[in-house]
């Protein structure tokens, strides 16, 4: 399904099951949890800022940004109030996001 606007697509992406962040979660357990597409993973503020600052975001608007290390599907992060979450996109979702955001596909 193609969306007409980025806002419409982002609203669609926000409609998914939220996987809570376990207490005391280690980095080595968090990375696989936030790498599952189709769900929204709760994260802490420190993780949000780590991914925002470790590499320049592929896209940023307000409290939403897209992250990828290289030729891989995007992971989007956003903040609502004091809640921080991310969603791993599929390759098809990445292509749709890039088309609507008018940014290059990560190669």
Phi, psi and omega in degrees: 000122177269138178262157183273330182225159177296319180301318178296318180292317179297320177299320176298316181295333180287348182263082179207165177297136177264121178268117183292157177273120178294146176300137176069020182298131177276155179307317184296337175268330182291317184303311177298325181294321182274000182261007179271122179283157178090353178231163175254127182256124174290137178226172176264169182299321181299318179294317178305309182290327177301308182292330177290326187259342185292324176219154175299135179295150176288335179202143174211135175210116183060230182266013178252133174217158179247135183237140168203141179280332183189230181279077180209165177296147180289153168240125179259145181236145172207160180238135173230109185063237178256020179255130180240133182216166173213162178219124175282124179273153170283173178295320178296318178295323177299314179298319178294315179301312182297319179299313183288326179276352181058048177237158178293148173289135180298121179244000000 
